[in-house]
Amino acid sequence: MNKDVRNALGLIAGYIVLWYAGAMLNFFPFGAVGFTGLLLCIVFVICTGRIMDEIRKSGAHSSIGTGEIKIRKMRQSEALEIADRWKYDGEYAFYDMTADPEDYAEITSPELRGDRYFSVFDNGVLIGFFCVDQGELGLGLRPDLTGQGRGSAFLAEILDFVRENYKLEKLRLSVASFNQRAVKTYKRAGAVETGFAEVPTNGGIYEFTLMELKL
């Protein structure tokens, strides 16, 4: 069950318990006078807001993985859009394709890209991409969709595709160690850390966390 759905159900259960307790103790908030009734009213309002927020977030997150996801071999127009237009905020600008000439050349050249790169669409809109190269998986989610809890569903779609189309028992992943939200997403999917490596990229040397995920 989706984490946000569980949170919403937990809040609903707490809401019902508070409401029942108020009724049983004869200070049902809408008929009560005084501090206790007012306090319960405030608690109910807060709970209601939290429930609605969790349900809203759950609905937003489920837009990835609802059966409307399409994956296909990356086309040149998609490669250029990703390479030239996808810009990440703050320290995540590390993942801009223009930040590394080798990465940029690889994704924008049909010859270098080969059959390894795939585009991911939700309702016909490009939302991400991934690359499978000799048992190693690399992926990217569109900048405006990051940091919203969508990573696990996005990764799950990719893993399903890999299982169906590749004869692999496991995947290797490497992620810049500062990107802990990606590390946590991979761990939730079952990946385990296997080590660390200093990798020359983006004009410098960065620590990467090495991971392995059984399919």
MARBA-3410 file (N, C-alpha, C, O; in Angstrom, 1 decimal):
215
0.8,-1.2,0.0,0.0,0.0,0.0,0.9,1.2,0.0,1.9,1.3,0.7 ~ 0.5,2.2,-0.8,1.2,3.5,-0.9,1.4,4.1,0.5,0.5,4.1,1.3 ~ 2.6,4.6,0.8,2.9,5.2,2.1,1.9,6.3,2.4,1.4,6.4,3.6 ~ 1.6,7.2,1.5,0.7,8.3,1.7,-0.7,7.8,2.0,-1.4,8.4,2.8 ~ -1.1,6.7,1.3,-2.4,6.1,1.6,-2.5,5.6,3.1,-3.5,5.8,3.8
-1.4,5.0,3.5,-1.3,4.5,4.9,-1.4,5.6,5.9,-2.1,5.6,6.9 ~ -0.7,6.7,5.5,-0.8,7.9,6.4,-2.2,8.5,6.5,-2.6,8.8,7.6 ~ -2.8,8.5,5.3,-4.2,9.1,5.3,-5.1,8.2,6.1,-6.0,8.7,6.9 ~ -5.0,6.9,6.0,-5.9,6.0,6.7,-5.6,6.1,8.2,-6.5,6.0,9.0 ~ -4.3,6.2,8.6,-4.0,6.4,10.0,-4.6,7.6,10.6,-5.1,7.6,11.7
-4.6,8.7,9.8,-5.2,10.0,10.3,-6.7,9.8,10.4,-7.3,10.3,11.4 ~ -7.3,9.2,9.4,-8.7,8.9,9.5,-9.1,8.1,10.7,-10.1,8.5,11.4 ~ -8.3,7.1,11.0,-8.6,6.3,12.2,-8.5,7.1,13.5,-9.3,7.0,14.4 ~ -7.4,7.9,13.5,-7.3,8.8,14.7,-8.4,9.8,14.8,-8.9,10.1,15.9 ~ -8.9,10.3,13.7,-10.0,11.2,13.7,-11.2,10.6,14.3,-11.9,11.2,15.1
-11.5,9.3,13.8,-12.7,8.6,14.3,-12.6,8.3,15.8,-13.6,8.5,16.5 ~ -11.4,7.9,16.3,-11.2,7.7,17.7,-11.5,8.9,18.5,-12.2,8.9,19.5 ~ -10.9,10.1,18.1,-11.2,11.3,18.8,-12.6,11.7,18.8,-13.2,12.1,19.8 ~ -13.3,11.5,17.7,-14.7,11.9,17.6,-15.5,11.0,18.5,-16.4,11.5,19.2 ~ -15.2,9.7,18.5,-16.0,8.8,19.4,-15.7,9.1,20.9,-16.6,9.1,21.7
-14.4,9.3,21.2,-14.1,9.7,22.6,-14.9,10.9,23.0,-15.4,11.0,24.2 ~ -14.9,11.9,22.2,-15.6,13.1,22.5,-17.1,12.9,22.8,-17.7,13.4,23.7 ~ -17.7,12.0,21.9,-19.1,11.7,22.1,-19.4,10.9,23.4,-20.3,11.2,24.1 ~ -18.5,10.0,23.7,-18.7,9.1,24.8,-18.5,9.9,26.1,-19.1,9.6,27.1 ~ -17.6,10.9,26.1,-17.3,11.7,27.3,-18.2,12.9,27.4,-18.0,13.8,28.3
-19.2,13.0,26.6,-20.2,14.1,26.6,-19.6,15.5,26.4,-20.1,16.4,27.0 ~ -18.5,15.6,25.7,-18.1,16.9,25.2,-17.9,16.9,23.7,-16.9,17.3,23.2 ~ -18.9,16.3,23.0,-19.0,16.4,21.6,-18.8,17.8,21.1,-19.6,18.7,21.5 ~ -17.8,18.1,20.3,-17.4,19.5,20.1,-18.5,20.4,19.6,-18.5,21.6,20.0 ~ -19.4,20.0,18.8,-20.4,20.9,18.2,-21.5,21.2,19.2,-22.4,22.0,18.9
-21.6,20.4,20.3,-22.6,20.7,21.3,-22.0,21.1,22.6,-22.7,21.4,23.6 ~ -20.7,21.2,22.7,-20.0,21.4,23.9,-19.7,22.9,24.1,-19.6,23.6,23.1 ~ -19.6,23.3,25.3,-19.3,24.7,25.7,-18.0,24.6,26.6,-18.0,23.8,27.4 ~ -17.1,25.5,26.3,-16.0,25.5,27.2,-14.7,25.1,26.5,-14.7,24.8,25.3 ~ -13.6,25.1,27.3,-12.3,24.8,26.7,-12.1,23.5,26.1,-11.5,23.4,25.0
-12.6,22.4,26.7,-12.4,21.1,26.2,-13.1,20.9,24.8,-12.4,20.4,23.9 ~ -14.3,21.4,24.7,-14.9,21.3,23.4,-14.2,22.1,22.3,-14.1,21.6,21.2 ~ -13.7,23.3,22.7,-13.0,24.1,21.8,-11.7,23.4,21.3,-11.3,23.4,20.2 ~ -11.0,22.8,22.3,-9.8,22.1,22.0,-10.0,21.0,21.1,-9.2,20.8,20.1 ~ -11.1,20.2,21.3,-11.4,19.1,20.4,-11.7,19.6,19.0,-11.3,19.0,18.0
-12.4,20.7,18.9,-12.7,21.3,17.6,-11.4,21.6,16.8,-11.3,21.3,15.6 ~ -10.5,22.2,17.5,-9.2,22.5,16.9,-8.5,21.3,16.4,-7.9,21.2,15.3 ~ -8.5,20.2,17.3,-7.8,19.0,16.9,-8.5,18.4,15.7,-7.8,17.9,14.8 ~ -9.8,18.4,15.6,-10.6,17.9,14.5,-10.2,18.6,13.2,-10.1,18.0,12.1 ~ -10.1,19.9,13.3,-9.8,20.8,12.1,-8.4,20.4,11.6,-8.2,20.3,10.4
-7.5,20.3,12.5,-6.1,20.0,12.1,-6.0,18.6,11.5,-5.4,18.4,10.4 ~ -6.7,17.6,12.1,-6.7,16.3,11.5,-7.4,16.2,10.1,-6.9,15.6,9.2 ~ -8.5,17.0,10.0,-9.1,17.0,8.7,-8.2,17.6,7.6,-8.1,17.1,6.5 ~ -7.5,18.7,8.0,-6.5,19.2,7.0,-5.4,18.3,6.7,-5.0,18.2,5.5 ~ -4.9,17.5,7.7,-3.9,16.6,7.4,-4.4,15.4,6.5,-3.7,15.0,5.6
-5.6,15.0,6.8,-6.2,13.9,6.0,-6.3,14.3,4.5,-5.9,13.6,3.6 ~ -6.8,15.5,4.3,-7.0,16.0,2.9,-5.7,16.2,2.2,-5.6,15.9,1.0 ~ -4.7,16.6,3.0,-3.4,16.8,2.4,-2.7,15.5,2.0,-2.2,15.4,0.9 ~ -2.9,14.5,2.8,-2.3,13.2,2.5,-3.0,12.5,1.3,-2.4,11.9,0.5 ~ -4.3,12.7,1.3,-5.1,12.1,0.1,-4.7,12.8,-1.1,-4.5,12.2,-2.2
-4.5,14.2,-1.0,-4.1,14.9,-2.2,-2.7,14.5,-2.7,-2.5,14.3,-3.9 ~ -1.8,14.3,-1.8,-0.5,13.9,-2.2,-0.5,12.5,-2.8,0.2,12.2,-3.7 ~ -1.3,11.6,-2.2,-1.4,10.2,-2.7,-1.9,10.2,-4.1,-1.4,9.5,-4.9 ~ -2.9,11.0,-4.4,-3.4,11.1,-5.7,-2.4,11.6,-6.7,-2.3,11.1,-7.8 ~ -1.6,12.6,-6.3,-0.6,13.1,-7.2,0.5,12.1,-7.5,1.0,12.0,-8.6
0.9,11.4,-6.4,2.0,10.4,-6.6,1.5,9.2,-7.5,2.3,8.7,-8.2 ~ 0.3,8.9,-7.4,-0.2,7.7,-8.2,-0.3,8.0,-9.6,-0.6,7.1,-10.4 ~ 0.0,9.2,-10.1,-0.1,9.5,-11.5,1.1,8.8,-12.2,1.0,8.6,-13.5 ~ 2.1,8.3,-11.5,3.1,7.5,-12.1,2.8,6.1,-11.6,2.8,5.8,-10.4 ~ 2.6,5.2,-12.5,2.3,3.8,-12.2,0.9,3.4,-12.2,0.5,2.5,-11.5
0.0,4.1,-12.9,-1.4,3.8,-13.0,-1.8,3.0,-14.2,-3.0,2.8,-14.5 ~ -0.8,2.5,-14.9,-1.1,1.8,-16.1,-1.1,2.6,-17.4,-1.3,2.1,-18.5 ~ -0.8,3.9,-17.2,-0.8,4.9,-18.3,0.7,5.2,-18.7,0.9,6.1,-19.5 ~ 1.6,4.5,-18.1,3.0,4.7,-18.4,3.4,4.0,-19.6,3.1,2.8,-19.8 ~ 4.1,4.7,-20.5,4.7,4.1,-21.7,6.2,4.2,-21.8,6.7,5.3,-21.4
6.8,3.2,-22.2,8.3,3.2,-22.3,8.7,2.8,-23.8,8.2,1.9,-24.3 ~ 9.6,3.6,-24.4,10.0,3.3,-25.7,11.5,3.7,-25.9,12.0,4.5,-25.1 ~ 12.1,3.2,-26.9,13.5,3.6,-27.2,13.5,5.1,-27.4,12.6,5.7,-28.1 ~ 14.5,5.7,-26.9,14.6,7.2,-26.9,14.8,7.7,-28.4,15.6,7.2,-29.1 ~ 14.0,8.7,-28.7,14.1,9.3,-30.0,15.0,10.6,-29.9,15.3,11.1,-28.8
15.5,11.1,-31.0,16.4,12.2,-31.0,15.8,13.4,-30.4,16.5,14.2,-29.7 ~ 14.6,13.7,-30.7,13.9,14.9,-30.2,13.8,14.8,-28.6,14.0,15.9,-28.0 ~ 13.6,13.7,-28.1,13.5,13.5,-26.6,14.9,13.6,-26.0,15.0,14.3,-25.0 ~ 15.9,13.1,-26.7,17.3,13.2,-26.2,17.7,14.7,-26.1,18.3,15.1,-25.1 ~ 17.4,15.5,-27.1,17.7,16.9,-27.1,16.9,17.7,-26.1,17.5,18.6,-25.5
15.7,17.3,-25.9,14.9,18.0,-24.8,15.5,17.7,-23.5,15.6,18.7,-22.7 ~ 15.9,16.5,-23.2,16.5,16.2,-21.9,17.8,16.8,-21.7,18.1,17.4,-20.7 ~ 18.6,16.8,-22.8,20.0,17.3,-22.7,20.0,18.8,-22.6,20.8,19.4,-21.8 ~ 19.2,19.5,-23.3,19.3,20.9,-23.4,18.3,21.7,-22.5,18.6,22.8,-22.1 ~ 17.2,21.1,-22.1,16.1,21.8,-21.4,15.9,21.4,-20.0,15.4,22.2,-19.2
16.4,20.2,-19.6,16.1,19.7,-18.2,17.2,20.3,-17.3,18.4,19.9,-17.4 ~ 16.8,21.2,-16.5,17.8,21.9,-15.6,17.3,21.7,-14.1,16.1,22.0,-13.8 ~ 18.2,21.2,-13.3,17.8,20.9,-11.9,18.3,22.0,-11.0,19.2,22.7,-11.3 ~ 17.6,22.1,-9.8,17.9,23.2,-8.9,19.0,22.8,-7.9,19.2,21.7,-7.6 ~ 19.7,23.9,-7.5,20.7,23.7,-6.4,21.8,22.7,-6.7,22.3,22.7,-7.8
22.1,21.9,-5.7,23.2,21.0,-5.9,22.8,19.9,-6.9,23.7,19.2,-7.4 ~ 21.5,19.7,-7.2,21.1,18.7,-8.2,21.4,19.2,-9.6,21.2,18.4,-10.6 ~ 21.9,20.4,-9.8,22.3,20.8,-11.1,23.5,19.9,-11.6,23.9,20.0,-12.8 ~ 24.1,19.2,-10.7,25.1,18.2,-11.0,24.6,17.3,-12.1,25.4,16.7,-12.9 ~ 23.2,17.0,-12.2,22.7,16.1,-13.1,22.3,16.7,-14.4,21.8,16.0,-15.3
22.5,18.0,-14.6,22.3,18.6,-15.9,23.2,18.0,-16.9,24.4,17.9,-16.7 ~ 22.7,17.6,-18.1,23.5,17.0,-19.1,24.6,17.9,-19.6,25.7,17.5,-19.9 ~ 24.3,19.2,-19.6,25.3,20.1,-20.0,26.5,20.3,-19.1,27.5,20.9,-19.4 ~ 26.3,19.7,-17.9,27.4,19.8,-16.9,28.6,18.9,-17.2,29.7,19.1,-16.6 ~ 28.3,17.9,-18.0,29.4,17.0,-18.4,29.4,16.7,-19.9,28.4,16.1,-20.4
30.4,17.2,-20.6,30.5,17.0,-22.0,30.3,15.6,-22.5,29.7,15.3,-23.6 ~ 30.9,14.6,-21.8,30.8,13.2,-22.2,29.3,12.7,-22.1,28.9,12.0,-23.0 ~ 28.7,13.0,-21.0,27.3,12.6,-20.9,26.4,13.3,-21.9,25.5,12.6,-22.5 ~ 26.7,14.6,-22.2,25.9,15.3,-23.2,26.1,14.7,-24.6,25.1,14.4,-25.3 ~ 27.3,14.4,-24.9,27.6,13.8,-26.2,27.0,12.4,-26.4,26.5,12.1,-27.4
27.0,11.6,-25.3,26.5,10.3,-25.4,25.0,10.3,-25.6,24.5,9.5,-26.5 ~ 24.2,11.1,-24.9,22.8,11.1,-25.0,22.3,11.7,-26.3,21.2,11.4,-26.8 ~ 23.0,12.7,-26.8,22.5,13.4,-28.0,23.0,12.8,-29.3,22.5,13.2,-30.3 ~ 23.9,11.9,-29.2,24.4,11.2,-30.4,23.7,9.9,-30.6,23.8,9.0,-29.8 ~ 22.9,9.7,-31.7,22.3,8.4,-31.9,23.2,7.3,-31.9,22.9,6.2,-31.5
24.4,7.5,-32.5,25.4,6.4,-32.6,25.9,6.0,-31.2,26.0,4.9,-30.9 ~ 26.3,7.0,-30.4,26.7,6.8,-29.0,25.6,6.3,-28.1,25.9,5.4,-27.2 ~ 24.4,6.8,-28.3,23.3,6.4,-27.5,22.9,4.9,-27.7,22.6,4.2,-26.8 ~ 22.9,4.5,-29.0,22.6,3.2,-29.4,21.2,2.8,-28.9,20.3,3.6,-29.0 ~ 21.1,1.5,-28.5,19.8,1.0,-28.0,19.7,1.0,-26.5,18.8,0.3,-26.0
20.5,1.7,-25.8,20.6,1.6,-24.4,19.6,2.6,-23.7,19.3,2.4,-22.5 ~ 19.2,3.6,-24.3,18.4,4.7,-23.7,16.9,4.6,-24.0,16.6,4.2,-25.2 ~ 16.1,4.8,-23.0,14.7,4.7,-23.2,14.0,6.0,-22.6,14.5,6.5,-21.6 ~ 12.9,6.4,-23.2,12.1,7.5,-22.7,10.9,6.9,-22.0,10.3,5.9,-22.3 ~ 10.5,7.6,-20.9,9.3,7.2,-20.1,8.2,8.3,-20.2,8.5,9.5,-20.0
7.0,7.9,-20.6,5.9,8.8,-20.8,4.8,8.5,-19.8,4.5,7.4,-19.5 ~ 4.1,9.6,-19.3,2.9,9.4,-18.5,1.8,10.2,-19.3,1.9,11.4,-19.5 ~ 0.8,9.5,-19.8,-0.3,10.1,-20.6,0.3,10.8,-21.8,-0.2,11.9,-22.1 ~ 1.3,10.3,-22.4,1.9,10.9,-23.6,2.9,12.0,-23.3,3.4,12.6,-24.3 ~ 3.2,12.3,-22.0,4.1,13.4,-21.7,5.4,12.8,-21.2,5.4,11.9,-20.3
6.5,13.3,-21.7,7.8,12.8,-21.3,8.1,13.2,-19.8,8.1,14.3,-19.5 ~ 8.3,12.2,-19.0,8.6,12.4,-17.6,9.9,11.9,-17.1,10.3,12.3,-16.0 ~ 10.6,11.1,-17.9,11.9,10.6,-17.4,12.5,9.8,-18.5,12.0,9.6,-19.6 ~ 13.7,9.2,-18.1,14.4,8.4,-19.0,15.3,7.4,-18.2,15.4,7.6,-17.0 ~ 15.8,6.4,-18.9,16.7,5.5,-18.2,17.6,4.9,-19.2,17.4,4.9,-20.4
18.7,4.3,-18.7,19.7,3.6,-19.6,20.1,2.3,-19.0,20.4,2.3,-17.8 ~ 20.1,1.3,-19.8,20.6,0.0,-19.3,21.8,-0.4,-20.1,21.7,-0.6,-21.3 ~ 23.0,-0.5,-19.4,24.2,-0.7,-20.1,25.0,-1.8,-19.4,25.6,-1.5,-18.3 ~ 25.1,-3.0,-19.9,25.8,-4.1,-19.4,25.5,-4.3,-17.9,26.4,-4.5,-17.1 ~ 24.3,-4.4,-17.6,23.8,-4.6,-16.2,23.8,-3.5,-15.3,23.6,-3.6,-14.1
24.1,-2.3,-15.8,24.1,-1.1,-14.9,22.9,-0.2,-15.4,22.7,0.0,-16.5 ~ 22.2,0.3,-14.4,21.1,1.2,-14.6,21.3,2.6,-14.2,21.8,2.9,-13.2 ~ 21.0,3.5,-15.2,21.1,4.9,-14.9,19.7,5.5,-15.2,19.1,5.0,-16.2 ~ 19.2,6.5,-14.5,17.9,7.0,-14.8,17.8,8.5,-14.4,18.7,9.0,-13.7 ~ 16.8,9.2,-14.9,16.6,10.6,-14.5,15.1,10.9,-14.6,14.4,10.5,-15.6
14.6,11.6,-13.6,13.2,12.1,-13.6,13.2,13.6,-14.0,14.1,14.3,-13.6 ~ 12.2,14.0,-14.7,12.1,15.4,-15.1,12.2,16.3,-13.9,11.6,16.1,-12.9 ~ 13.0,17.4,-14.0,13.3,18.2,-12.9,12.1,18.7,-12.0,12.1,18.6,-10.8 ~ 11.0,19.1,-12.7,9.8,19.6,-11.9,9.1,18.5,-11.2,8.2,18.8,-10.4 ~ 9.4,17.2,-11.4,8.8,16.1,-10.8,9.6,15.6,-9.6,9.1,14.7,-8.9
10.8,16.0,-9.4,11.7,15.5,-8.4,11.3,16.1,-7.0,10.6,17.1,-6.9 ~ 11.6,15.4,-6.0,11.4,15.8,-4.6,10.0,15.8,-4.2,9.6,16.4,-3.2 ~ 9.1,15.0,-4.9,7.7,14.9,-4.6,7.2,13.5,-4.2,6.0,13.2,-4.1 ~ 8.2,12.7,-3.9,7.8,11.3,-3.6,7.5,10.4,-4.7,6.9,9.3,-4.5 ~ 7.8,10.8,-5.9,7.4,10.0,-7.1,8.5,9.0,-7.5,8.2,8.2,-8.4
9.7,9.1,-6.9,10.8,8.3,-7.4,10.6,6.8,-7.3,11.0,6.1,-8.2 ~ 9.9,6.3,-6.2,9.7,4.9,-6.1,8.8,4.3,-7.2,9.1,3.2,-7.7 ~ 7.7,5.0,-7.5,6.8,4.6,-8.5,7.5,4.6,-9.9,7.3,3.7,-10.7 ~ 8.3,5.6,-10.1,9.0,5.8,-11.4,10.0,4.6,-11.5,10.1,4.0,-12.6 ~ 10.8,4.3,-10.5,11.7,3.3,-10.5,11.0,1.9,-10.7,11.6,1.0,-11.4
9.9,1.7,-10.0,9.2,0.4,-10.2,8.8,0.2,-11.6,8.9,-1.0,-12.1 ~ 8.3,1.2,-12.3,8.0,1.0,-13.7,9.2,0.6,-14.5,9.1,-0.3,-15.4 ~ 10.3,1.2,-14.3,11.5,0.9,-15.0,12.0,-0.6,-14.7,12.4,-1.3,-15.6 ~ 11.9,-0.9,-13.4,12.3,-2.3,-13.0,11.4,-3.3,-13.7,11.9,-4.4,-14.1 ~ 10.1,-3.1,-13.8,9.2,-4.0,-14.5,9.6,-4.1,-15.9,9.6,-5.3,-16.5
10.0,-3.0,-16.6,10.4,-3.1,-18.0,11.7,-3.9,-18.1,11.8,-4.7,-19.0 ~ 12.6,-3.7,-17.2,13.9,-4.4,-17.3,13.7,-5.9,-17.1,14.2,-6.7,-17.8 ~ 12.8,-6.3,-16.2,12.6,-7.7,-15.9,11.9,-8.4,-17.1,12.2,-9.5,-17.4 ~ 11.1,-7.6,-17.8,10.4,-8.2,-19.0,11.2,-8.2,-20.2,11.0,-9.0,-21.1 ~ 12.2,-7.4,-20.3,13.0,-7.2,-21.6,14.5,-7.6,-21.5,15.1,-7.7,-22.6
15.0,-7.9,-20.3,16.4,-8.2,-20.2,16.5,-9.5,-19.4,15.7,-9.7,-18.4 ~ 17.5,-10.3,-19.7,17.7,-11.5,-18.9,18.8,-11.2,-17.9,20.0,-11.6,-18.1 ~ 18.5,-10.5,-16.9,19.4,-10.1,-15.9,18.9,-10.6,-14.5,17.7,-10.6,-14.2 ~ 19.9,-11.0,-13.7,19.5,-11.4,-12.3,19.7,-10.2,-11.4,19.1,-10.3,-10.3 ~ 20.5,-9.3,-11.7,20.7,-8.1,-10.8,21.1,-6.9,-11.7,21.5,-7.0,-12.8
20.9,-5.7,-11.1,21.3,-4.5,-11.7,22.3,-3.8,-10.7,22.2,-3.8,-9.5 ~ 23.3,-3.1,-11.3,24.2,-2.3,-10.6,23.8,-0.8,-10.7,23.3,-0.4,-11.8 ~ 23.9,-0.1,-9.7,23.5,1.3,-9.7,24.7,2.1,-9.0,25.3,1.6,-8.1 ~ 24.9,3.3,-9.5,25.8,4.2,-8.8,25.2,5.6,-8.8,24.7,6.1,-9.7 ~ 25.3,6.2,-7.6,24.6,7.5,-7.4,25.5,8.4,-6.6,26.2,7.9,-5.6
25.6,9.6,-7.0,26.4,10.6,-6.2,26.0,10.5,-4.8,24.8,10.7,-4.4 ~ 27.0,10.4,-3.9,26.7,10.1,-2.5,25.9,11.3,-1.8,25.1,11.0,-0.9 ~ 26.0,12.5,-2.3,25.2,13.6,-1.7,23.7,13.4,-2.0,22.9,14.0,-1.3 ~ 23.4,12.7,-3.0,22.0,12.5,-3.4,21.3,11.4,-2.6,21.0,10.3,-3.1 ~ 21.1,11.7,-1.3,20.5,10.7,-0.4,19.1,10.3,-0.7,18.6,9.3,-0.3
18.4,11.2,-1.3,17.0,10.9,-1.6,16.9,9.8,-2.7,16.0,9.0,-2.7 ~ 17.9,9.8,-3.6,18.0,8.7,-4.6,18.5,7.4,-3.9,17.9,6.3,-4.2 ~ 19.4,7.5,-3.0,19.9,6.3,-2.3,18.8,5.7,-1.5,18.7,4.5,-1.6 ~ 18.0,6.5,-0.9,16.8,5.9,-0.1,15.8,5.3,-1.0,15.2,4.3,-0.7 ~ 15.6,5.9,-2.2,14.6,5.3,-3.1,15.1,4.0,-3.6,14.3,3.0,-3.7
16.4,3.8,-3.9,16.9,2.5,-4.3,16.8,1.5,-3.2,16.5,0.3,-3.5 ~ 17.1,1.9,-2.0,17.1,1.0,-0.9,15.6,0.5,-0.7,15.4,-0.7,-0.3 ~ 14.6,1.4,-0.8,13.3,1.0,-0.7,12.9,-0.1,-1.7,12.0,-0.9,-1.5 ~ 13.5,0.0,-2.8,13.3,-1.0,-3.9,14.0,-2.3,-3.7,13.8,-3.3,-4.4 ~ 14.9,-2.3,-2.7,15.6,-3.6,-2.3,17.1,-3.5,-2.6,17.8,-4.5,-2.5
17.6,-2.4,-3.1,19.0,-2.3,-3.4,19.9,-2.2,-2.1,19.4,-1.7,-1.1 ~ 21.1,-2.8,-2.2,22.0,-2.7,-1.1,23.3,-2.1,-1.5,23.7,-2.1,-2.7 ~ 23.9,-1.4,-0.6,25.2,-0.7,-0.8,26.3,-1.8,-0.9,26.3,-2.7,-0.1 ~ 27.1,-1.6,-1.9,28.3,-2.5,-2.1,29.6,-1.8,-2.0,30.7,-2.5,-2.0 ~ 29.6,-0.5,-1.9,30.9,0.2,-1.7,30.8,1.6,-2.2,29.7,2.1,-2.4
31.9,2.2,-2.3,32.0,3.6,-2.7,33.1,3.8,-3.7,34.1,3.0,-3.7 ~ 33.0,4.8,-4.5,34.1,5.0,-5.5,34.2,6.5,-5.8,33.2,7.3,-5.8 ~ 35.4,7.0,-6.0,35.7,8.3,-6.4,35.7,8.4,-7.9,36.5,7.7,-8.6 ~ 34.8,9.1,-8.5,34.6,9.1,-10.0,34.9,10.5,-10.5,34.3,11.5,-10.1 ~ 35.7,10.5,-11.6,35.9,11.8,-12.2,34.8,12.2,-13.2,34.5,11.4,-14.1
34.1,13.2,-12.9,32.9,13.6,-13.8,32.6,15.1,-13.5,33.0,15.7,-12.5 ~ 31.9,15.7,-14.4,31.5,17.1,-14.3,32.6,18.1,-13.9,32.5,19.0,-13.1 ~ 33.8,17.8,-14.4,35.0,18.6,-14.1,35.6,18.5,-12.8,36.4,19.3,-12.4 ~ 35.3,17.4,-12.0,35.8,17.2,-10.7,35.8,15.7,-10.4,35.5,14.9,-11.2 ~ 36.1,15.4,-9.1,36.0,14.1,-8.6,35.0,14.0,-7.5,35.1,14.8,-6.5
34.1,13.1,-7.7,33.0,13.0,-6.7,32.8,11.6,-6.2,33.1,10.6,-6.9 ~ 32.4,11.5,-4.9,32.1,10.2,-4.3,30.8,9.7,-4.8,29.8,10.4,-4.7 ~ 30.8,8.4,-5.2,29.6,7.7,-5.6,29.3,6.5,-4.7,30.3,5.8,-4.4 ~ 28.1,6.3,-4.4,27.7,5.1,-3.7,27.3,4.1,-4.7,26.5,4.3,-5.6 ~ 27.9,2.9,-4.5,27.7,1.8,-5.4,26.7,0.9,-4.8,26.7,0.6,-3.6
25.7,0.4,-5.6,24.6,-0.4,-5.1,24.3,-1.5,-6.0,24.7,-1.5,-7.2 ~ 23.6,-2.5,-5.5,23.2,-3.7,-6.3,21.7,-4.0,-6.0,21.3,-4.0,-4.8 ~ 21.0,-4.3,-7.0,19.6,-4.6,-6.8,19.2,-6.0,-7.5,19.4,-6.1,-8.8 ~ 18.8,-6.9,-6.8,18.4,-8.2,-7.4,17.0,-8.1,-8.1,16.1,-7.5,-7.5 ~ 16.9,-8.7,-9.2,15.6,-8.6,-10.0,14.8,-9.8,-9.7,13.6,-9.9,-10.3
END
